[in-house]
Amino acid sequence: MSLPADLATTTLDKILAGLSLEESSDRDLTSAMSPAPVGRIRVWHGDGPVVKAVNVALAVPPIGLDSHMIFAFTAPDSAVPHFTLDSVANGDNYAFHLDLIPRVDLATSLPYLDTVYEPLTALYQDVRARDGLTPAHLTPRQYALMSPWMLVNRATRDAFEGIGDAVDGYLGHWFELLASDVKAAVDPERDAAHRALLFSPEIDPVWAQTVRLLGEEQSESVRLELVDNR
């Protein structure tokens, strides 16, 4: 198993072990580039604080792509952030994206910010100071949709191998938030609008690459699975 696949599998196993979720879909993703499936999308649903989890894995050795994405979505009326992890390799280059996606406007919600995000500050600063990590190339519009505690980096192999503690730290804090009583005025319509932008082809250029790999219909089916909370 590759390093990105191992990190994603380990993290997904911890999420599924810690939550009451039932798998509702598991299907291969195909491409004109290969007679064999190039990926897999799995979906889980639940009635608890986390209502949906999605895992998308794409591995295409001829083009050096090895990408594994996890999103775990909390309920539309929950104040607990959504959890996300991307772990990627392209040849000898590695990258990851780790975040808890805010459910309210942080600029006007200091108690929420202090409860949900401030405990991550020491770990966030520690990771950003590590050797072998460089900032990933995201646009300002993409940064605006995530949290200021987002870790999104390119990494050497050694640095990537050492990122598991940060993933565990963010995931462990997220589990603590799920078990606590996070107070905030949450607007489900804001969450729906936020997700529409998070996975918008107009915002994230990855969807153009996904269309080239999977075709328009399959790519759109994956995107809508992430946009839709059902």
Z-matrix of the N, CA and C atoms (Angstrom, degrees):
N
C 1 1.474
C 2 1.528 1 109.39
N 3 1.331 2 116.47 1 137.52
C 4 1.461 3 120.61 2 -179.60
C 5 1.530 4 110.69 3 -70.62
N 6 1.334 5 115.90 4 164.40
C 7 1.465 6 119.74 5 178.15
C 8 1.527 7 112.06 6 -60.04
N 9 1.355 8 119.94 7 -47.07
C 10 1.471 9 119.10 8 178.82
C 11 1.523 10 112.50 9 -62.93
N 12 1.335 11 116.61 10 -39.75
C 13 1.463 12 118.94 11 179.06
C 14 1.521 13 111.16 12 -65.95
N 15 1.333 14 116.89 13 -39.82
C 16 1.464 15 120.51 14 179.86
C 17 1.532 16 111.16 15 -64.23
N 18 1.339 17 116.89 16 -43.03
C 19 1.469 18 120.05 17 178.93
C 20 1.525 19 110.69 18 -63.62
N 21 1.344 20 116.64 19 -43.68
C 22 1.461 21 119.85 20 -179.21
C 23 1.528 22 111.01 21 -67.05
N 24 1.321 23 117.17 22 -43.23
C 25 1.472 24 120.58 23 -178.57
C 26 1.525 25 110.83 24 -63.98
N 27 1.336 26 115.61 25 -45.10
C 28 1.462 27 119.28 26 179.05
C 29 1.530 28 111.22 27 -60.12
N 30 1.318 29 116.34 28 -43.53
C 31 1.469 30 120.53 29 -179.07
C 32 1.524 31 111.15 30 -68.28
N 33 1.319 32 116.46 31 -44.28
C 34 1.471 33 119.79 32 179.42
C 35 1.522 34 110.60 33 -61.52
N 36 1.332 35 117.30 34 -41.47
C 37 1.469 36 120.06 35 178.58
C 38 1.529 37 110.93 36 -59.90
N 39 1.327 38 117.43 37 -39.04
C 40 1.468 39 120.42 38 179.26
C 41 1.529 40 110.57 39 -67.27
N 42 1.334 41 117.16 40 -39.30
C 43 1.467 42 120.38 41 178.67
C 44 1.530 43 109.98 42 -63.70
N 45 1.326 44 116.14 43 -47.70
C 46 1.467 45 119.65 44 -176.91
C 47 1.527 46 111.46 45 -68.35
N 48 1.340 47 116.37 46 -31.09
C 49 1.466 48 119.30 47 178.67
C 50 1.524 49 111.47 48 -72.82
N 51 1.333 50 116.32 49 -27.91
C 52 1.460 51 120.09 50 -175.18
C 53 1.511 52 114.42 51 -94.04
N 54 1.320 53 117.69 52 -7.16
C 55 1.466 54 120.82 53 -175.11
C 56 1.525 55 110.45 54 -129.75
N 57 1.324 56 114.80 55 160.21
C 58 1.451 57 120.76 56 176.86
C 59 1.528 58 108.67 57 -96.20
N 60 1.338 59 115.00 58 89.82
C 61 1.460 60 120.58 59 -178.73
C 62 1.529 61 109.28 60 -128.35
N 63 1.315 62 116.19 61 142.13
C 64 1.458 63 121.74 62 178.10
C 65 1.525 64 109.17 63 -113.40
N 66 1.332 65 115.76 64 132.51
C 67 1.460 66 118.81 65 178.96
C 68 1.526 67 109.90 66 -67.38
N 69 1.335 68 116.15 67 129.01
C 70 1.464 69 121.23 68 -177.63
C 71 1.525 70 112.35 69 -114.41
N 72 1.323 71 117.14 70 -14.81
C 73 1.463 72 119.23 71 -178.93
C 74 1.521 73 109.54 72 -158.40
N 75 1.334 74 115.49 73 141.94
C 76 1.468 75 121.87 74 177.41
C 77 1.521 76 106.33 75 -152.80
N 78 1.312 77 116.83 76 106.84
C 79 1.470 78 118.41 77 -177.35
C 80 1.521 79 110.92 78 -140.67
N 81 1.333 80 113.98 79 151.01
C 82 1.453 81 120.78 80 177.74
C 83 1.521 82 110.52 81 -74.59
N 84 1.325 83 114.71 82 154.62
C 85 1.458 84 122.26 83 172.52
C 86 1.518 85 107.18 84 -114.45
N 87 1.315 86 116.46 85 131.57
C 88 1.454 87 121.54 86 -174.59
C 89 1.526 88 110.93 87 -116.51
N 90 1.330 89 113.31 88 165.18
C 91 1.466 90 118.81 89 -177.79
C 92 1.518 91 109.07 90 -148.48
N 93 1.322 92 114.88 91 151.34
C 94 1.466 93 119.65 92 174.25
C 95 1.518 94 110.88 93 -67.90
N 96 1.337 95 116.78 94 -12.86
C 97 1.459 96 121.00 95 -178.82
C 98 1.516 97 112.61 96 -78.67
N 99 1.340 98 117.71 97 -14.07
C 100 1.461 99 119.49 98 -172.47
C 101 1.521 100 110.63 99 -150.23
N 102 1.343 101 117.58 100 139.01
C 103 1.469 102 119.09 101 174.88
C 104 1.531 103 112.25 102 -71.66
N 105 1.322 104 116.57 103 -21.65
C 106 1.465 105 120.78 104 179.00
C 107 1.534 106 109.17 105 -96.96
N 108 1.326 107 118.05 106 156.30
C 109 1.474 108 119.75 107 176.34
C 110 1.530 109 111.13 108 -55.74
N 111 1.321 110 115.04 109 142.30
C 112 1.467 111 120.32 110 179.10
C 113 1.521 112 111.33 111 -102.22
N 114 1.321 113 116.24 112 -3.02
C 115 1.454 114 117.40 113 -178.70
C 116 1.513 115 111.91 114 -172.78
N 117 1.329 116 113.14 115 -172.50
C 118 1.458 117 120.41 116 -175.25
C 119 1.516 118 108.30 117 -155.14
N 120 1.326 119 116.62 118 139.45
C 121 1.466 120 120.46 119 172.55
C 122 1.519 121 108.04 120 -121.59
N 123 1.318 122 114.97 121 128.51
C 124 1.467 123 121.67 122 178.60
C 125 1.523 124 108.31 123 -122.38
N 126 1.331 125 115.29 124 141.46
C 127 1.465 126 121.17 125 -177.25
C 128 1.520 127 109.32 126 -132.14
N 129 1.329 128 116.33 127 138.81
C 130 1.462 129 123.25 128 176.16
C 131 1.531 130 108.31 129 -126.13
N 132 1.331 131 115.75 130 149.53
C 133 1.463 132 121.01 131 174.89
C 134 1.527 133 109.38 132 -128.28
N 135 1.318 134 114.97 133 156.23
C 136 1.454 135 120.33 134 178.51
C 137 1.508 136 111.59 135 -151.31
N 138 1.342 137 115.86 136 166.11
C 139 1.465 138 121.57 137 179.05
C 140 1.521 139 111.90 138 -104.22
N 141 1.338 140 117.20 139 1.50
C 142 1.458 141 120.75 140 -178.02
C 143 1.515 142 111.73 141 -90.86
N 144 1.323 143 116.52 142 -154.20
C 145 1.476 144 119.72 143 -178.89
C 146 1.520 145 113.46 144 -65.59
N 147 1.333 146 117.05 145 -25.29
C 148 1.471 147 120.55 146 174.00
C 149 1.525 148 107.59 147 -105.38
N 150 1.329 149 115.48 148 118.46
C 151 1.466 150 119.47 149 -172.31
C 152 1.523 151 112.60 150 -98.53
N 153 1.338 152 116.75 151 -16.05
C 154 1.461 153 117.71 152 -177.70
C 155 1.519 154 109.96 153 -159.38
N 156 1.323 155 116.84 154 140.31
C 157 1.469 156 122.16 155 172.38
C 158 1.524 157 107.76 156 -131.84
N 159 1.318 158 115.20 157 141.77
C 160 1.466 159 121.49 158 -178.42
C 161 1.520 160 108.45 159 -132.49
N 162 1.333 161 115.50 160 132.50
C 163 1.464 162 122.03 161 175.76
C 164 1.529 163 108.22 162 -124.05
N 165 1.315 164 115.61 163 121.47
C 166 1.463 165 121.26 164 178.11
C 167 1.524 166 107.76 165 -118.60
N 168 1.334 167 116.04 166 121.08
C 169 1.469 168 121.37 167 179.55
C 170 1.520 169 108.62 168 -119.80
N 171 1.325 170 116.36 169 130.43
C 172 1.457 171 122.41 170 177.56
C 173 1.527 172 108.37 171 -130.40
N 174 1.317 173 117.34 172 126.66
C 175 1.464 174 121.60 173 179.42
C 176 1.526 175 108.42 174 -137.76
N 177 1.325 176 115.71 175 114.29
C 178 1.466 177 121.45 176 -178.40
C 179 1.527 178 107.97 177 -131.84
N 180 1.342 179 117.48 178 85.80
C 181 1.478 180 120.22 179 -176.07
C 182 1.524 181 115.00 180 -53.17
N 183 1.355 182 120.05 181 -37.97
C 184 1.471 183 117.85 182 -178.10
C 185 1.522 184 114.06 183 -59.77
N 186 1.323 185 117.59 184 -27.19
C 187 1.470 186 119.53 185 178.09
C 188 1.531 187 111.47 186 -109.34
N 189 1.325 188 116.69 187 8.63
C 190 1.460 189 120.57 188 174.87
C 191 1.511 190 114.97 189 74.70
N 192 1.334 191 118.03 190 16.39
C 193 1.464 192 120.85 191 -176.28
C 194 1.520 193 111.48 192 -92.35
N 195 1.329 194 115.63 193 130.87
C 196 1.460 195 122.65 194 176.03
C 197 1.520 196 106.79 195 -145.88
N 198 1.335 197 116.77 196 95.75
C 199 1.467 198 121.55 197 -169.39
C 200 1.523 199 110.25 198 -127.16
N 201 1.337 200 115.87 199 135.50
C 202 1.460 201 121.60 200 -177.32
C 203 1.527 202 109.00 201 -139.09
N 204 1.307 203 116.00 202 119.27
C 205 1.467 204 121.54 203 -175.32
C 206 1.523 205 109.98 204 -121.61
N 207 1.328 206 114.99 205 136.78
C 208 1.462 207 121.81 206 174.71
C 209 1.522 208 108.16 207 -125.78
N 210 1.324 209 116.52 208 130.64
C 211 1.454 210 122.27 209 167.34
C 212 1.514 211 108.29 210 -126.10
N 213 1.321 212 117.43 211 130.05
C 214 1.458 213 122.20 212 173.73
C 215 1.520 214 106.91 213 -120.39
N 216 1.336 215 115.93 214 115.11
C 217 1.462 216 122.13 215 -171.39
C 218 1.524 217 110.80 216 -100.95
N 219 1.320 218 115.74 217 128.26
C 220 1.457 219 119.58 218 173.62
C 221 1.531 220 109.84 219 -81.86
N 222 1.320 221 115.70 220 169.73
C 223 1.465 222 120.69 221 -174.84
C 224 1.529 223 110.81 222 -62.12
N 225 1.338 224 116.89 223 151.86
C 226 1.468 225 120.02 224 -177.95
C 227 1.524 226 113.84 225 -55.71
N 228 1.342 227 117.43 226 -29.32
C 229 1.461 228 119.67 227 -178.75
C 230 1.535 229 112.33 228 -100.76
N 231 1.325 230 117.61 229 10.78
C 232 1.469 231 121.30 230 179.64
C 233 1.523 232 111.16 231 -87.10
N 234 1.336 233 116.05 232 145.89
C 235 1.461 234 120.67 233 176.51
C 236 1.533 235 111.81 234 -89.28
N 237 1.314 236 117.16 235 -7.72
C 238 1.465 237 120.83 236 -178.94
C 239 1.534 238 109.20 237 -76.03
N 240 1.320 239 117.14 238 131.81
C 241 1.478 240 119.73 239 -178.05
C 242 1.518 241 112.29 240 -61.01
N 243 1.332 242 114.47 241 159.50
C 244 1.460 243 120.71 242 167.96
C 245 1.538 244 107.59 243 -76.37
N 246 1.328 245 116.30 244 145.93
C 247 1.468 246 120.98 245 177.29
C 248 1.519 247 109.13 246 -101.43
N 249 1.329 248 115.94 247 139.04
C 250 1.460 249 118.51 248 175.53
C 251 1.523 250 111.46 249 -144.20
N 252 1.328 251 114.38 250 143.16
C 253 1.463 252 122.40 251 173.87
C 254 1.524 253 108.73 252 -139.86
N 255 1.306 254 116.69 253 128.85
C 256 1.458 255 123.31 254 168.05
C 257 1.520 256 107.40 255 -113.91
N 258 1.317 257 117.89 256 133.32
C 259 1.466 258 120.82 257 172.98
C 260 1.519 259 107.24 258 -131.26
N 261 1.334 260 115.42 259 126.48
C 262 1.463 261 120.24 260 -166.72
C 263 1.531 262 110.46 261 -139.17
N 264 1.322 263 115.38 262 144.77
C 265 1.464 264 121.38 263 167.72
C 266 1.515 265 107.94 264 -132.29
N 267 1.304 266 115.54 265 140.46
C 268 1.461 267 121.79 266 172.37
C 269 1.522 268 106.10 267 -131.77
N 270 1.324 269 114.99 268 95.44
C 271 1.455 270 118.98 269 -171.57
C 272 1.514 271 109.82 270 68.04
N 273 1.319 272 116.03 271 -126.48
C 274 1.466 273 120.77 272 179.74
C 275 1.529 274 112.52 273 -91.59
N 276 1.328 275 117.08 274 5.61
C 277 1.466 276 121.08 275 -179.20
C 278 1.528 277 109.70 276 -100.87
N 279 1.324 278 115.27 277 134.38
C 280 1.460 279 120.52 278 -178.01
C 281 1.528 280 109.58 279 -117.65
N 282 1.333 281 115.21 280 157.95
C 283 1.464 282 120.35 281 178.18
C 284 1.520 283 108.64 282 -155.88
N 285 1.314 284 115.01 283 156.89
C 286 1.467 285 119.45 284 175.45
C 287 1.521 286 109.17 285 -150.48
N 288 1.306 287 113.88 286 158.04
C 289 1.464 288 122.85 287 178.48
C 290 1.518 289 106.68 288 -140.32
N 291 1.319 290 116.33 289 120.38
C 292 1.465 291 122.03 290 -175.69
C 293 1.517 292 108.50 291 -133.17
N 294 1.342 293 117.19 292 128.52
C 295 1.459 294 118.31 293 -178.01
C 296 1.521 295 110.91 294 -161.49
N 297 1.317 296 114.56 295 158.79
C 298 1.460 297 123.59 296 165.45
C 299 1.525 298 104.95 297 -113.52
N 300 1.302 299 116.78 298 114.10
C 301 1.469 300 121.15 299 -170.06
C 302 1.521 301 110.06 300 -84.85
N 303 1.345 302 117.92 301 120.71
C 304 1.474 303 121.26 302 -171.82
C 305 1.524 304 112.72 303 -65.03
N 306 1.335 305 113.66 304 150.80
C 307 1.469 306 120.69 305 -178.94
C 308 1.511 307 112.23 306 -105.79
N 309 1.328 308 116.67 307 -3.24
C 310 1.462 309 120.75 308 178.31
C 311 1.526 310 108.08 309 -139.51
N 312 1.328 311 115.61 310 170.96
C 313 1.459 312 121.67 311 176.49
C 314 1.529 313 108.94 312 -74.19
N 315 1.333 314 117.35 313 109.76
C 316 1.464 315 120.68 314 -175.36
C 317 1.525 316 112.18 315 -65.32
N 318 1.318 317 117.66 316 -29.70
C 319 1.464 318 120.70 317 -176.61
C 320 1.519 319 113.03 318 -66.87
N 321 1.346 320 117.29 319 -16.49
C 322 1.466 321 120.21 320 179.58
C 323 1.523 322 111.30 321 -122.38
N 324 1.333 323 117.05 322 17.72
C 325 1.466 324 120.28 323 -174.12
C 326 1.526 325 109.93 324 -137.60
N 327 1.330 326 115.65 325 66.36
C 328 1.467 327 119.11 326 -175.94
C 329 1.535 328 113.22 327 -61.76
N 330 1.356 329 119.76 328 -44.60
C 331 1.482 330 117.65 329 178.29
C 332 1.530 331 112.26 330 -58.64
N 333 1.319 332 116.87 331 -39.90
C 334 1.472 333 120.93 332 177.71
C 335 1.521 334 109.96 333 -64.14
N 336 1.300 335 116.53 334 -45.31
C 337 1.468 336 121.06 335 179.98
C 338 1.521 337 110.80 336 -59.59
N 339 1.327 338 115.96 337 -44.20
C 340 1.467 339 119.81 338 -178.58
C 341 1.528 340 112.28 339 -68.59
N 342 1.321 341 116.62 340 -34.09
C 343 1.466 342 120.09 341 -179.60
C 344 1.519 343 112.22 342 -78.06
N 345 1.306 344 115.84 343 -44.29
C 346 1.469 345 120.21 344 -169.99
C 347 1.528 346 112.06 345 -88.25
N 348 1.332 347 116.87 346 -37.82
C 349 1.466 348 118.66 347 -170.63
C 350 1.529 349 115.42 348 -111.41
N 351 1.327 350 117.21 349 -36.85
C 352 1.459 351 118.66 350 -175.36
C 353 1.534 352 113.16 351 -55.50
N 354 1.337 353 119.72 352 -36.27
C 355 1.473 354 118.82 353 177.92
C 356 1.531 355 113.85 354 -61.35
N 357 1.326 356 117.99 355 -16.28
C 358 1.467 357 120.80 356 179.50
C 359 1.525 358 112.67 357 -89.14
N 360 1.324 359 117.78 358 -5.80
C 361 1.469 360 120.75 359 -170.53
C 362 1.526 361 112.76 360 -60.75
N 363 1.314 362 118.13 361 -46.45
C 364 1.470 363 120.60 362 -177.59
C 365 1.532 364 110.41 363 -61.08
N 366 1.323 365 116.81 364 -44.58
C 367 1.465 366 120.10 365 179.41
C 368 1.523 367 110.71 366 -66.81
N 369 1.325 368 116.14 367 -41.66
C 370 1.471 369 120.78 368 178.53
C 371 1.529 370 110.57 369 -58.48
N 372 1.320 371 116.83 370 -46.29
C 373 1.469 372 120.31 371 -179.68
C 374 1.520 373 111.75 372 -68.18
N 375 1.319 374 116.73 373 -36.80
C 376 1.464 375 120.36 374 177.63
C 377 1.530 376 110.97 375 -61.65
N 378 1.322 377 116.67 376 -46.17
C 379 1.473 378 120.00 377 -178.01
C 380 1.527 379 110.42 378 -64.77
N 381 1.326 380 116.45 379 -42.92
C 382 1.468 381 120.06 380 -177.13
C 383 1.533 382 112.26 381 -63.90
N 384 1.343 383 116.93 382 -21.80
C 385 1.467 384 120.18 383 -179.03
C 386 1.528 385 112.83 384 -91.39
N 387 1.316 386 117.37 385 -1.44
C 388 1.465 387 119.71 386 -174.13
C 389 1.532 388 111.65 387 -75.78
N 390 1.333 389 114.59 388 145.63
C 391 1.461 390 120.75 389 174.28
C 392 1.524 391 109.58 390 -67.58
N 393 1.320 392 114.52 391 148.16
C 394 1.456 393 119.69 392 174.53
C 395 1.510 394 114.61 393 89.93
N 396 1.338 395 117.41 394 0.27
C 397 1.459 396 121.04 395 178.96
C 398 1.521 397 109.92 396 -113.77
N 399 1.316 398 116.74 397 136.23
C 400 1.460 399 122.48 398 174.11
C 401 1.528 400 108.08 399 -131.35
N 402 1.330 401 116.93 400 150.08
C 403 1.477 402 118.71 401 -178.61
C 404 1.528 403 111.93 402 -61.43
N 405 1.314 404 115.40 403 138.74
C 406 1.462 405 120.20 404 173.96
C 407 1.527 406 108.78 405 -74.96
N 408 1.310 407 115.09 406 160.11
C 409 1.453 408 120.60 407 -176.66
C 410 1.520 409 110.63 408 -92.25
N 411 1.307 410 116.29 409 88.10
C 412 1.458 411 121.75 410 173.97
C 413 1.522 412 108.70 411 -106.96
N 414 1.303 413 116.19 412 154.71
C 415 1.457 414 120.45 413 177.28
C 416 1.527 415 109.54 414 -83.24
N 417 1.336 416 117.68 415 159.95
C 418 1.468 417 119.56 416 175.33
C 419 1.533 418 112.39 417 -56.48
N 420 1.319 419 118.05 418 -34.06
C 421 1.465 420 119.47 419 179.32
C 422 1.523 421 110.67 420 -64.87
N 423 1.343 422 117.34 421 -38.65
C 424 1.467 423 119.70 422 177.58
C 425 1.526 424 110.98 423 -66.42
N 426 1.336 425 116.62 424 -43.07
C 427 1.477 426 119.10 425 178.08
C 428 1.529 427 111.05 426 -59.52
N 429 1.329 428 116.43 427 -36.94
C 430 1.470 429 120.37 428 -176.77
C 431 1.516 430 112.62 429 -64.08
N 432 1.326 431 117.36 430 -21.42
C 433 1.463 432 121.20 431 -176.61
C 434 1.519 433 112.88 432 -91.57
N 435 1.328 434 117.35 433 -10.09
C 436 1.458 435 120.88 434 -176.60
C 437 1.527 436 109.15 435 -108.74
N 438 1.345 437 116.96 436 -172.27
C 439 1.460 438 119.17 437 178.96
C 440 1.531 439 109.80 438 -94.13
N 441 1.344 440 117.46 439 157.64
C 442 1.470 441 119.79 440 175.83
C 443 1.527 442 112.61 441 -65.54
N 444 1.319 443 117.90 442 -12.49
C 445 1.468 444 122.03 443 178.22
C 446 1.532 445 111.66 444 -94.38
N 447 1.309 446 116.38 445 8.21
C 448 1.463 447 119.46 446 178.73
C 449 1.530 448 109.96 447 -61.56
N 450 1.313 449 116.29 448 134.35
C 451 1.464 450 122.41 449 170.98
C 452 1.510 451 107.37 450 -105.36
N 453 1.321 452 116.79 451 116.17
C 454 1.460 453 120.76 452 -178.47
C 455 1.524 454 107.38 453 -141.64
N 456 1.325 455 114.54 454 105.63
C 457 1.460 456 120.14 455 -169.56
C 458 1.519 457 112.38 456 -140.55
N 459 1.309 458 114.74 457 152.04
C 460 1.440 459 121.27 458 160.47
C 461 1.524 460 107.07 459 -85.44
N 462 1.329 461 116.72 460 154.53
C 463 1.467 462 118.78 461 -172.46
C 464 1.516 463 111.23 462 -147.58
N 465 1.321 464 115.11 463 146.16
C 466 1.454 465 119.40 464 166.81
C 467 1.527 466 108.05 465 -71.77
N 468 1.312 467 115.85 466 167.64
C 469 1.467 468 118.61 467 179.66
C 470 1.527 469 110.48 468 -59.04
N 471 1.334 470 117.14 469 -45.28
C 472 1.464 471 119.83 470 -178.98
C 473 1.526 472 111.60 471 -62.00
N 474 1.335 473 116.46 472 -42.63
C 475 1.462 474 119.58 473 -179.67
C 476 1.526 475 110.80 474 -66.27
N 477 1.327 476 116.50 475 -39.86
C 478 1.465 477 119.88 476 179.12
C 479 1.521 478 110.68 477 -64.48
N 480 1.334 479 116.21 478 -40.03
C 481 1.468 480 119.35 479 179.80
C 482 1.531 481 111.46 480 -62.15
N 483 1.335 482 116.55 481 -24.22
C 484 1.452 483 119.69 482 -177.89
C 485 1.505 484 115.24 483 -95.50
N 486 1.346 485 118.09 484 7.45
C 487 1.465 486 119.61 485 -172.79
C 488 1.525 487 112.80 486 -88.32
N 489 1.329 488 116.12 487 -6.65
C 490 1.453 489 119.32 488 -177.69
C 491 1.520 490 114.14 489 -58.42
N 492 1.342 491 117.02 490 -33.60
C 493 1.469 492 118.64 491 -179.72
C 494 1.533 493 111.05 492 -66.62
N 495 1.333 494 117.12 493 -34.33
C 496 1.467 495 119.85 494 177.87
C 497 1.526 496 110.74 495 -68.58
N 498 1.331 497 116.25 496 -40.84
C 499 1.467 498 119.61 497 177.94
C 500 1.530 499 109.34 498 -62.45
N 501 1.322 500 115.89 499 -44.66
C 502 1.471 501 119.10 500 178.73
C 503 1.530 502 111.16 501 -62.93
N 504 1.348 503 116.50 502 -37.16
C 505 1.462 504 119.58 503 179.70
C 506 1.514 505 111.99 504 -65.30
N 507 1.314 506 117.29 505 -46.71
C 508 1.475 507 120.63 506 178.02
C 509 1.527 508 110.56 507 -65.69
N 510 1.336 509 116.65 508 -42.46
C 511 1.466 510 119.40 509 -178.97
C 512 1.526 511 110.88 510 -66.50
N 513 1.329 512 117.10 511 -42.29
C 514 1.452 513 119.89 512 179.16
C 515 1.520 514 111.97 513 -62.34
N 516 1.333 515 116.75 514 -41.29
C 517 1.466 516 120.03 515 177.16
C 518 1.521 517 110.70 516 -64.61
N 519 1.331 518 116.73 517 -39.17
C 520 1.472 519 121.16 518 178.78
C 521 1.533 520 110.29 519 -62.35
N 522 1.325 521 117.10 520 -41.84
C 523 1.470 522 119.74 521 177.18
C 524 1.528 523 110.66 522 -62.59
N 525 1.331 524 116.77 523 -38.75
C 526 1.469 525 119.64 524 177.60
C 527 1.521 526 110.56 525 -63.10
N 528 1.333 527 117.16 526 -40.48
C 529 1.467 528 120.35 527 178.02
C 530 1.524 529 110.99 528 -64.09
N 531 1.334 530 116.27 529 -39.86
C 532 1.463 531 119.65 530 178.93
C 533 1.527 532 111.19 531 -61.50
N 534 1.323 533 115.69 532 -33.50
C 535 1.464 534 120.25 533 -177.58
C 536 1.518 535 112.53 534 -85.80
N 537 1.323 536 117.44 535 -8.61
C 538 1.461 537 121.24 536 -177.33
C 539 1.521 538 110.61 537 -101.85
N 540 1.307 539 114.91 538 -177.33
C 541 1.466 540 121.05 539 -178.90
C 542 1.525 541 108.14 540 -110.70
N 543 1.319 542 116.03 541 80.02
C 544 1.467 543 120.77 542 -178.89
C 545 1.522 544 108.79 543 -74.30
N 546 1.336 545 115.09 544 122.93
C 547 1.456 546 120.42 545 -177.28
C 548 1.526 547 110.81 546 -99.11
N 549 1.320 548 116.45 547 128.09
C 550 1.466 549 121.79 548 173.48
C 551 1.518 550 107.96 549 -173.90
N 552 1.320 551 114.95 550 150.90
C 553 1.466 552 120.00 551 175.87
C 554 1.524 553 108.20 552 -82.18
N 555 1.327 554 115.37 553 107.28
C 556 1.467 555 120.60 554 -174.64
C 557 1.523 556 109.78 555 -105.45
N 558 1.308 557 115.45 556 135.58
C 559 1.463 558 121.60 557 179.68
C 560 1.538 559 108.66 558 -110.18
N 561 1.337 560 117.92 559 109.60
C 562 1.471 561 119.33 560 179.78
C 563 1.528 562 112.93 561 -56.69
N 564 1.323 563 117.11 562 -31.92
C 565 1.472 564 119.03 563 179.40
C 566 1.529 565 110.53 564 -68.23
N 567 1.341 566 116.82 565 -34.01
C 568 1.468 567 119.78 566 175.26
C 569 1.523 568 109.85 567 -63.36
N 570 1.338 569 116.30 568 -41.94
C 571 1.460 570 119.43 569 -179.48
C 572 1.522 571 110.94 570 -62.81
N 573 1.325 572 116.73 571 -42.61
C 574 1.468 573 119.45 572 179.49
C 575 1.526 574 110.81 573 -63.17
N 576 1.325 575 115.99 574 -41.58
C 577 1.466 576 119.61 575 179.69
C 578 1.531 577 110.68 576 -67.61
N 579 1.335 578 115.96 577 -37.74
C 580 1.462 579 120.81 578 179.30
C 581 1.528 580 110.13 579 -63.74
N 582 1.308 581 117.06 580 -45.91
C 583 1.470 582 120.38 581 -179.66
C 584 1.518 583 111.36 582 -65.07
N 585 1.312 584 116.96 583 -35.74
C 586 1.468 585 119.24 584 177.90
C 587 1.527 586 110.62 585 -61.41
N 588 1.332 587 116.65 586 -35.94
C 589 1.460 588 120.25 587 178.69
C 590 1.528 589 111.74 588 -78.93
N 591 1.339 590 116.51 589 -38.88
C 592 1.467 591 119.96 590 179.67
C 593 1.530 592 111.75 591 -55.07
N 594 1.327 593 115.07 592 -38.29
C 595 1.461 594 119.77 593 -175.69
C 596 1.529 595 111.68 594 -110.54
N 597 1.306 596 115.80 595 28.07
C 598 1.463 597 120.88 596 -179.68
C 599 1.533 598 110.72 597 -83.99
N 600 1.327 599 117.58 598 130.89
C 601 1.472 600 119.65 599 173.90
C 602 1.522 601 112.75 600 -61.59
N 603 1.327 602 116.52 601 -21.98
C 604 1.460 603 119.53 602 178.44
C 605 1.524 604 111.64 603 -74.24
N 606 1.339 605 116.41 604 -21.39
C 607 1.464 606 121.42 605 -177.68
C 608 1.530 607 111.21 606 -100.29
N 609 1.329 608 116.07 607 -46.37
C 610 1.470 609 120.64 608 -172.39
C 611 1.534 610 110.64 609 -108.51
N 612 1.340 611 117.74 610 112.87
C 613 1.471 612 119.96 611 -177.92
C 614 1.529 613 113.89 612 -67.05
N 615 1.338 614 117.74 613 -9.11
C 616 1.466 615 119.18 614 179.77
C 617 1.522 616 111.18 615 -62.09
N 618 1.350 617 116.69 616 -26.96
C 619 1.466 618 118.29 617 -177.21
C 620 1.522 619 111.76 618 -69.96
N 621 1.314 620 118.17 619 -29.87
C 622 1.469 621 120.09 620 174.52
C 623 1.529 622 110.01 621 -65.67
N 624 1.332 623 116.77 622 -38.43
C 625 1.465 624 120.77 623 177.26
C 626 1.529 625 110.66 624 -67.46
N 627 1.336 626 115.63 625 -38.03
C 628 1.461 627 119.80 626 179.73
C 629 1.524 628 111.07 627 -65.97
N 630 1.323 629 116.66 628 -38.80
C 631 1.466 630 120.20 629 177.10
C 632 1.521 631 110.24 630 -61.90
N 633 1.340 632 116.86 631 -42.59
C 634 1.464 633 119.66 632 179.04
C 635 1.523 634 111.62 633 -62.82
N 636 1.330 635 116.82 634 -34.18
C 637 1.459 636 120.53 635 -177.73
C 638 1.530 637 112.20 636 -81.74
N 639 1.335 638 116.61 637 -46.76
C 640 1.465 639 120.86 638 -170.98
C 641 1.519 640 113.90 639 -103.28
N 642 1.314 641 116.75 640 -13.30
C 643 1.453 642 119.54 641 -172.21
C 644 1.517 643 110.07 642 89.40
N 645 1.325 644 115.32 643 161.29
C 646 1.465 645 120.98 644 -174.06
C 647 1.534 646 112.27 645 -62.26
N 648 1.342 647 116.77 646 -45.11
C 649 1.467 648 119.59 647 -173.55
C 650 1.524 649 112.03 648 -66.50
N 651 1.332 650 117.35 649 -47.87
C 652 1.467 651 119.11 650 -179.18
C 653 1.525 652 111.51 651 -67.72
N 654 1.336 653 116.24 652 -41.69
C 655 1.453 654 119.08 653 179.49
C 656 1.527 655 110.67 654 -59.52
N 657 1.316 656 116.06 655 -43.04
C 658 1.467 657 119.52 656 -179.46
C 659 1.534 658 111.14 657 -66.62
N 660 1.336 659 116.57 658 -35.34
C 661 1.468 660 118.60 659 178.47
C 662 1.526 661 110.97 660 -64.56
N 663 1.333 662 117.54 661 -37.65
C 664 1.462 663 121.28 662 177.41
C 665 1.531 664 109.88 663 -67.74
N 666 1.293 665 116.38 664 -45.49
C 667 1.473 666 120.63 665 -178.76
C 668 1.532 667 110.92 666 -60.81
N 669 1.336 668 116.59 667 -44.86
C 670 1.467 669 119.54 668 -178.24
C 671 1.522 670 111.67 669 -67.81
N 672 1.332 671 116.83 670 -28.57
C 673 1.470 672 119.44 671 176.37
C 674 1.529 673 110.45 672 -63.73
N 675 1.322 674 116.40 673 -31.32
C 676 1.460 675 121.44 674 179.40
C 677 1.537 676 111.52 675 -82.28
N 678 1.306 677 116.33 676 -33.98
C 679 1.469 678 120.24 677 -179.60
C 680 1.529 679 110.85 678 -71.59
N 681 1.326 680 116.09 679 -38.86
C 682 1.461 681 121.97 680 -172.21
C 683 1.522 682 110.72 681 -86.96
N 684 1.311 683 117.22 682 131.96
C 685 1.463 684 121.20 683 -179.97
C 686 1.525 685 112.26 684 -86.90
N 687 1.310 686 118.87 685 -3.07
C 688 1.467 687 121.12 686 -177.88
C 689 1.526 688 111.20 687 -86.85
